[in-house]
Amino acid sequence: MRQAYPRVSPHIPARAGYRDPDGITGTWEAFERILRRHGYFTNGLRKTEAARAIAEHIDPAENRSGSFSVFHRTLMEVIPADAG
């Protein structure tokens, strides 16, 4: 996320409420609060724009979310390797 939004503090993932990505309640709302606090999306989070900006930098192998890992692994099982 910091690659897409570099003003966000690098210490946020270490905070108790953010260590487990799957355990965050109100994920988009929490995400919006963090981004607004750091000067992004001051008029409200544009989810599609944020998702695209972050997706450019995601490395599925390094993602800490268990649910994302299951999602990614399932996609890799159903999408033929030569589909790209």
C-alpha positions, 0 to 999 in steps of 0.5 A: 500500500505504501508504494501507491500511497507513500505518505502513509506511515510505515508503522501502521501494519505493526499496530495491534488493530492492523497486524492481522489483515483478516481481523480488521473490522470495517476494512474499507472504513479503516483504510479510508481513515488512514488514507485521509489522515495522510492527505489522500481521498479527503473527499471520500475514498474512491475504492476502484481507484485505490484498488487499481493503484494498490494492485499495481504493487501487490506480490501475492506471495508476500501478502499476509492475508490468509483469505487473499492467499486462499483466493489467489491459490484458487485462481491459480488452480482454475486459470490455465497457466497459458491464459495470460 
